[in-house]
Amino acid sequence: MMNKLTWLLIPIILMMQSCGTTQKQTNAQTPVNVDMYTPFTLTTDLSQLTESERKMLPYLVQAADIMNGLFWYEAYGKREVLLGYLKGDARKFAEINYGPWDRLNGNKPFVKGLGEKPLGANFYPTNMSKEEFNQANLKDKNSQYTFLRRDNEGKLITVPYHEMFSKEVKIAANLLRKAATYAEDKGLKNYLLKRANALETDAYYESDLAWMNMKDNTIDIVIGPIENYEDKLFGVKSAHEAYVLVKDKQWSKKLEKYTAYLPELQSNLPVDATYKAEKPGTDSDLNAYDVVYYAGDCNAGSKTIAINLPNDEKVQLEKGTRRLQLKNAMQAKFDKILLPISNELIDPSQRKHVKFDAFFANTMFHEVAHGLGIKNTVNGKGTVREALKEHASALEEGKADILGLYMVNQLLHKAELEGDIKDYMVTFMAGIFRSVRFGASSAHGTANMIRFNYFKEKGAFAKNADGTYRVDFDKMEVAMNDLSALILKLQGNGDYAGVAKLVETKGVIPTDLQKDLDRLNHAGIPVDVVFNQGMSYLK
């Protein structure tokens, strides 16, 4: 096998050779703005945990931390070489971004001598074309859990994750098994043991089912190769990440009732019956958690504030999904980012409608909405994810956002949700400004831009002379329904060309909006959070 990182190491080595001193090496970077990330400490009330749960926690954090190294390799390559070269803020910025590309600025490089980030990250050889991949006769090339590499003759081969990371996954698996010895909840114990086996085999179905069957556990961990956002070449390869979680039982109790409405909400979707024929699993649940540790993909650049898993369509149809609301991280983003944005860009008369409960609900129903709609195309093109390829993630995020608001509106009409639709709509609008700052290169950023431009076209909001935005509630409801129907049909039809056109025409940041986003930067409003985390912060 050829040197996996030759394409990355050469420019760095050349730079180091051409720079005479450490000071020159430090200055060889493009200026970075570390202050765009505001620090937040992840903690929770440990007094609610049993003695066994407290003993379990360090093992889970250690296992989660191993995912950092695996994701570094998937996103970039040799972490030690890059970090050994960078100094000061540039090094810190690379740690936040898991590589030399700014994730919130279109993945532009901030290390001189390096080009744009490869669309396939480090999952594929950088000199591999799509045509070469498509013609390669490799049975597991489309697996979520294989790398594409070249053999000594330059031919494409596949390397399973559990072989590439054999040492690391063995350590992580044994840590999960050690944690399982302290598990008092049978469901949690079963999941930890099955997940440990899955890390060593890349067979995740049984552990996904075990995770779905857990109901009464206070401590939880999501760990392994989960999301495929990092693979922008084909949208196939999953990247490693982990969350260590402690359930907020009081908030979770308030959320229990909503999963019962999934079949009714599915049947009421604003599309023909063909596009909502699938039945969402009824074993889904909603819970709120404090996150005490993020690692890997979910910790890179913008931070995830809610989880909807598993991604396996088979498990979703059998059991549904679990929706985990990350309440402490959500509160941090609301206080430190969303409220300051609202004070800059939302019409003064509508700022009173920006509320945490609305932000929490919009985020929660975004995750619920992932389970609605359709997972398999209606015309034999396979799953939606297979048919839409690299655009699947962006459109799915767009579906979840707009259907989440649609569901809020439905539940308000049924008097099953408290509040005023104006709160949810204005908070939703402010949320677009928050999320679009993540950059159009991310799936979430693209989804936000499609929605912003679609809403603008439909008159769902107007821009005032003072540069603030005012929501037109009636027109937003119409636009919400129309965009929901459009996305559901594109997914159901597996319309790759139609989605590509939508992304090309509406998944971009217009000049006028960019000026508004620049205003937020000049006002010193952070773009996202960076965590102080680990066992030392939990004592």
N, C-alpha and C positions, 0 to 999 in steps of 0.2 A: 504493500500500500504506500502511496506517495505521501510525503509530508503534508498533513492535513491543513497546516496553517501557513504554507509558503506564501500564499497570496497576501497574507496580512503581515507576516513578519518582515518581509523584504523592505517595504517602505519605512517601517519603524527602524530597522537596523541601519538603513541608509541615512535616516535623519540623525540617529545617534552618532554615526561615524562622521557626519558632516558638521556636527555641533561640537565645539571645542570644550565647553565647560558645562557643568551642571546648570548654571544660570541660563546659558543659552538654550539648553534643553527645556528648561521651564518656560522660556519665552517663545518656544517653537509652537505653542498652541494658539488656536483661535480663542479670543476672550470668551469666557463662559459666565453665566449668571446663576450662581448657586442659590442666590436669594429668591429665585423663582419658586423654590421649594421651602415651605415653612415647616419647622420641626414640630412634631407632636409625639408625646410619649404614650406608648401602648401599655395599658395596665388594666387590672380588674380587681374586684374584691375577692381576695383569696379565702376570706373567712367562710364563704359559702361552700368551699370545697372540703371534701373529706380528707383524712390524712393520706389515704391511698391515692386519691386524685392529685394531691399536692406532690406525692412522690413520683407519680406518673409524668407530670408536666415537663421536667427537665429532659427526659428521654424523647418526648415528642418534639421539643424545641431543637434538640440535637439532630434528630432525623430530618426535621424541616430544613435546618441549616445546610444540610448536604445538597438540597435541591438548588441552592445558590450556585454551587460550582457546576452542576449539570447544565443549568440554564445559561451560565456564562459561556460554556462551550457551544451550546446550540445557537446562541445569539451572536457570538463573536469568535471565540477560540481561546487562545492562551491568556487567561486573565493575568497571570503573574508577570508575563513579559510586558503587557501594556501598562499595568499599574506600577511596575518597576521603573518605567520610563517617565511617567507623568508625575508632576509635583503639584502641591497646593490644591487650589480650587479645581484645576483640571483633573486631578486624580479623584477628588471627591465627586465631581460631575460624572466621571466615567463609572464610578461605583454606583451612582444613582441610576445611570442609563444602561448598566451592564454592557459597556462597550464604548467606542469612540464616536458614536452617533447620537445626536440630540433627538430623543424620541418625541419631544414636544415642538420640534421645529422641522418637521418633515424628514427626520432621520438624517439631517445634514451633519457631515463630519466636523468635529471640533479639534481634531488632531491633524495638523498639516502633513500632507503627503499621502493621506488616505482618501480614497474616492468615496462615492456614494455607497451606502450599505447595499449589499447584494439582496435582491428580492427574496432569495431562498435562504437568507441568513447563512448559517453554517450547516444546514441540513443537506445541502447538495454541493458538488464541486462548482466553483464559480465560473468555470469554462464549459459548463453543461448547458446546452440549449433546451428549450421545451421540446423541440422536434426530436432531439436525441433521447430525451427521457421517454417520450411517447413511443418511440420505436424500440426501446430496450425491452428484451424479453426476460423480465425479472418478475416472478410471480408476486413478490411482496413489496414491489416498488411503491405501491399506493398505500401501504400500511401506514398507520399513524405513528408507528413505533420503529421505523428503520431510517438510518442515514443512507444516502447515496454517496458512494466513494468510488475511486478508481483503483484497479489492481495494478500490478507491476507493468502490465502491457497497455495500461490506459483505458481499459474497458470498465464500464460501469458495473458496480457490484452493490449489494445492500449489506448493511451491518445492523443487526437488531440493537435497540437501545440497551437491553440487558447484557449484551456482549461488549458494547462500547464502554459501558459504565459498570462493568462487572464488579470491580472492587468497591465502588461507591454504593451501589444498590445493595450489596451484601451487608455493608455496615448499616445502612438505613433500615434494611429489613430486620436486622437483629435488634436494633433500637426499638422498633415497633413491637417486636416479640417481647422484649424486656418490659416495655410499657404495659403490654397485655397482662403480665403477671400481676399488675396492681389494679386491673380493671374489675370493678365490682358489678358493673352492668354487663350482662351476658352478650347483649347485642354489640356493645363496643369491643368487648374481648374478641368476639368472632370476626368483626370487621378488621381489627388490627392484625390478626393472624392471617386473614385472607389477603389483606393489602400488602403485607410483608411478602407473601408468596408471589403476588402480582408484580411487585417491583423486580423480582428475580426472574420472571418469565415473560413479562409484557402481556399477560393474559388478565385483563381487568374486569371481565364480565361478572364473575362470582363476587369479587370484592365490591363492585358497584351495587349489586343486589344486597349485599350485607350492609352496606352504608345506607341504602334506602330503608332497610328494615329496622334501623335504630330509631328508637322513639324517646327513651327515658334518660339518655346519657347527658351529663352536664358538660363534660369535656368532649371535644371533637377535634379531628384533624383531617384536612383535605390534603392529599399528598400524591405526587406522581406526575406523569405527562398528561396534561388536561386540555388546554386550549390550543387552537391552531392559528392564532393571530400572528405569530412570529413568522410563519411561512407565508410570505406574500407572493411567492412564485406560483404555487398551486393551492395553497390553503389546506394542505393535507396533514403535514407533520405537527404533532402535538409537542408542546414544550413543558418542561418540568417546573413545578411550583409547589408551594405548600402554605397552608394557613393553620395555625393552632388557635382554637376557639374555646370560649367559655360561654355557656348559654345564659342569656338574660331571661330568667323564667317569668318575670312579671310581664315584660313586653311580649314574650312569646305567647303567653296566655291570651293576650288581646288579639293575636293574629290567627288563632286556630280556625275561626269560622269561615275564613275566606276561601279555603280550598274546596269547600262544599259547592261553591258556585261555578267551578270550572266547566262542568258539562253544559250548564245553561249559558255561560258566557261564550263558550265555543259555538253553540247553536245560534247565538245572536250576532255572530260576526257579520259585518256588512258586505258579504260576498255570496255568490251562488253556492248552493249546497255541495257542489263538487269540490270546492276548496276548503270545506270544513267537515268532510265526511269522517275523518279520523277522530277517534274518541280519546281525549286526554286521560292519562292514568288517574285513578281516584285515590291513590295512596300518597299523593303529594302532601307535603306539609310546609308550613311557614314558621320560621323561628327567628328570633333576634339574638345576636351574640356580641360579646366583646372579643375583638381579635387581640391576641397577645403576641403573635409572631407572623410576619409575612416573609416569604422567601421565593426567589426565582421570578417567573413570568409576572405574577400578580404584584410584585414589588418593583417592577422596572418602569421608570418614568411615572406616569399617572397611576394612582393606586386604586384597586378595585374596592368598591364599598358594598357590593352585594354579590351573591353567588347563586347560580342556578345550575344544578348538576344532578345526575351524570349527563354527559353529552351523547352517550350511546343511544341511538334512536330505538334500538330494541328494548333497552331498559326503560326508556321513556314511555313507550307504548304499553309495556307490561305493568310498570309500577308508577309512572309519572316521574316527577323530579322533586328534589328538596330545594327550597328557597331560603337562603341564609342571609339575613340582613345584618350587616356589620355596623352596629349602632354607634360604637365609640368612634370609629373612623368616619362615619357619616356625619356625626355631630361636629367633628373637627372641620370637615370641609364646609359645612353650613356656616359655622361661626367665623372661620378664618378667611373664607373665599366667597361663598354665595351671597352673604349679606353685604359685604363691601362692594361686590359687583352690582348688586341691586341698587345701591346708593349712587352708583355712577351711571347706570344704563337704563334703569326702569323709571317710567314716568312717576314723578313724586306722588301723584294721587293713587297709584297702584302699588306702591311699596309696602303698604300695610298688608297686602295679600301674600307676601313672601314669608312663609312660615315653615318651621322645622317639621311639623307633623305632615304638611303637604309634601315636603321634600322627601321625607321618609316613605310616604305612601306612593309617590310617583316612582321612587326607586324600587320599592317592593313589588309593585304591579308590573314594572318593567321585567322583573325576574319571572313573575307569574306568567306573563305574556309569552315568554319563550316556549312554554308548554302548549300554547294555543296555535291554531292555524294548521299547517300541514308539514309533515316531515318527508313524505314521499311524493314525487311529482305525479300528476294525474295522467301523464301521457307516456309512461314507460321509460323515462329518462333516468330512473334510479332515484336515490335520495336527493333532496334539495341541495344538500351540501356537495354531493358529487356533481350535480348538473351545473351549479353556479361557480364551482371551483374557487378561484381566489377572491371572488366577489361575495361569496356566501356569507362570510362573517359580517361584513358591513351591512348587507341587506337584513340579516337576521337581527342585528343590533337595532337597525332602523325599525323593523317590525315590532320588536319588544318595546321600544320607546313609545311609538305611536299607539300601539294596542294597550299599553299600560295606561295611558291617559284615557283611551276609549273605555277601558274597564272601570276606571275611577268614575267616569260620567255615568256609566250603567249602574254602578252600585249606589251612587248618590240618588239616582232616580228611584231606586228600590228602597231608599232609606236604610241601607245596610252599611253606610259609611258616613261619618260625621264631617261637617264642614261645608264650605261654599265652593262651588266649581270655580269661582274666580280665584280662590286661593291656589287651587291646583294648577290652573292655567297660567297664572302669572309666575308662580314658582317654577313651572315647567319652562316658561320662556327664559327666566333667569338662568335655569339649568342649561339651556342651550349655549348661552354665552360662557358658562363655566366649562362645559365639556368640549366646545369647539376649540378652546385654547390648547387642548391636547394635540392639536395638529390634524390636518386632513389625512396624514399618512396612517393613522390608526383606524381600526374598524369603527370605533365609537366616534372618532372625529369625522370620518366620512359620513356616517349615519346622521350626525348632527347637522352637517352642512346640507345634505339632501333635504332634511326637514326644514331648516331655516329658509333655504331658497324656495322650497315648495310653498311654505307658509307665506313668504313674501309675495310670491306670484298670485296667491289666492286672497291677499289682503287680510290675512289673519292678524297682522300687526301693522302699525304705522310708526314712522319715525318722526318725532317732534323736531321743531326748529332748534331746540336746545341740545339735540343729540340723544335724547332718551327715547325709549320705545314704549308704545302703548298697545296693549292687547285689545283686539276687537273680538269679544267673546263669542258672538254669533258666528262670525266668519271663521274663527278658529275651530268651532265645532264642525262646521261643514268641511273644512280642510282636513281635519282629523279623520273623519269618516272616509273621505275620498282617498287620502294617502294610505289609510289602512287597506282599503280595497285594492289599490294599485300594487302594493307590496305583496299582499297575499296571492294575487294572481300571477305576478312575476315568479314567485316562489313555486306555486303549484304547477305552472307551465314549464318550470326549469328553463326560463327564457334568459339564457346567458347573454345574448346580444342586447336584449332590452335592458338588462341590469347594467351591463357595461356602458350603455348610452346614458342611463340615469346617473351613474357615477361620474361619467365624463362631463355631463352638462350641469349637474347640480351638486356634485360632491366636491366643490371647490369653494374657497373663501373669496367673496367679491371684495374689490378694493375698498369700498365704503365700510364694510364690516371690519376689514383688517385695521382701518384707522381707529375704529372703536376699540378693538382689542389692544391696539397700541396705547390707547388712553388708559386702559386698565394697568398695563405694564408701567406707564409713567406715573400712575398713582401709587405704585408700589404694592399692588394687590398680588399676592402669590398665585401661581398657577396650580400648584398642588402641594401635597404634604410629603415629608420624609420622616421616617419613624426612628425614634429612640426606642429600642426594643431588646428583648432578651430577658433571661432570668434575673439579671441584676436590677432590672426595673420592676420586677414583680415581688421583690422582698420588702 
